[in-house]
């Protein structure tokens, strides 16, 4: 994959598409986070709830699940010959997007 075509809206899915630029433009990490505010708040809220209600170990397991999903997404994108930057953005956006699929 050519570097100028990586990190585009075609390769990175985020929760709210309205924050993405129109067309296949390069996006920044802040754009991925801004488009994923709701899933980030849900993940943080669930982790805090589990931490206070159950115990810190359950919150650590939840954080591990998030990290594992991120690592698998990153590895799959790197195997598909995406750049490191595109793989990081895509893995983060993908984990946040897929975790909110039921909402």
VOGU-3710 file (C-alpha; in Angstrom, 3 decimals, decimal comma):
1> xxxxxxxxxx> 0,000/0,000/0,000  1,345/3,402/-0,902  1,937/5,678/2,112  -0,089/8,555/0,701  -3,163/6,335/0,514  -2,858/5,077/4,068  -4,592/6,754/7,021  -7,630/7,762/5,022  -11,313/7,570/5,764  -11,347/4,393/3,675
11> xxxxxxxxxx> -9,057/2,608/6,147  -10,025/4,093/9,487  -13,527/3,695/10,862  -14,548/5,784/13,835  -17,776/6,010/15,755  -19,003/9,336/14,384  -18,193/9,804/10,723  -19,162/13,471/10,736  -15,792/14,431/12,245  -13,913/12,912/9,317
21> xxxxxxxxxx> -12,829/15,178/6,482  -14,636/14,820/3,196  -12,774/12,606/0,735  -9,706/10,457/1,259  -7,644/12,928/3,298  -5,062/12,083/5,921  -6,542/12,327/9,387  -4,884/13,041/12,717  -5,006/11,128/15,987  -7,141/13,856/17,562
31> xxxxxxxxxx> -9,765/13,330/14,879  -9,941/9,632/15,702  -10,364/10,440/19,394  -12,908/13,198/18,738  -14,946/10,836/16,614  -14,806/8,209/19,337  -15,778/10,224/22,408  -18,897/8,184/23,198  -17,154/4,782/23,141  -14,234/6,171/25,168
41> xxxxxxxxxx> -16,647/7,478/27,804  -18,527/4,167/27,878  -15,281/2,153/28,286  -14,084/4,507/31,043  -17,469/4,497/32,775  -17,733/0,718/32,767  -14,146/0,390/34,020  -14,811/2,839/36,887  -18,072/1,102/37,769  -16,425/-2,321/37,791
51> xxxxxxxxxx> -13,493/-0,953/39,818  -15,712/0,424/42,587  -18,417/-2,257/42,614  -16,410/-5,441/42,084  -12,694/-4,950/42,634  -9,613/-3,549/40,881  -8,776/-6,934/39,372  -12,002/-6,940/37,332  -11,167/-3,477/35,981  -7,684/-4,729/35,073
61> xxxxxxxxxx> -9,239/-7,644/33,183  -11,445/-5,188/31,287  -8,385/-3,078/30,437  -6,594/-6,235/29,300  -9,509/-7,099/27,034  -9,294/-3,647/25,463  -5,522/-3,964/25,034  -5,828/-7,447/23,524  -8,432/-6,227/21,019  -6,168/-3,318/20,094
71> xxxxxxxxxx> -3,130/-5,582/19,608  -5,059/-8,028/17,419  -6,442/-5,168/15,287  -2,980/-3,659/14,955  -1,442/-6,991/13,932  -4,131/-7,654/11,329  -3,618/-4,234/9,782  0,165/-4,624/9,704  -0,241/-8,023/8,053  -2,394/-6,314/5,404
81> xxxxxxxxxx> 0,620/-4,036/4,653  -0,754/-0,864/6,260  1,687/1,645/7,716  2,320/1,714/11,465  0,424/4,976/11,792  -2,561/3,671/9,864  -2,481/0,474/11,905  -2,548/2,348/15,222  -5,365/4,669/14,148  -7,331/1,849/12,553
91> xxxxxxxxxx> -6,917/-0,489/15,518  -8,041/2,162/18,000  -10,957/3,280/15,838  -11,908/-0,328/15,111  -11,913/-1,411/18,762  -13,981/1,581/19,788  -16,345/1,168/16,837  -16,877/-2,579/17,251  -17,315/-2,322/21,022  -20,281/0,007/20,477
101> xxx> -21,933/-2,117/17,770  -24,940/-2,903/19,970  -25,861/0,715/20,639
//
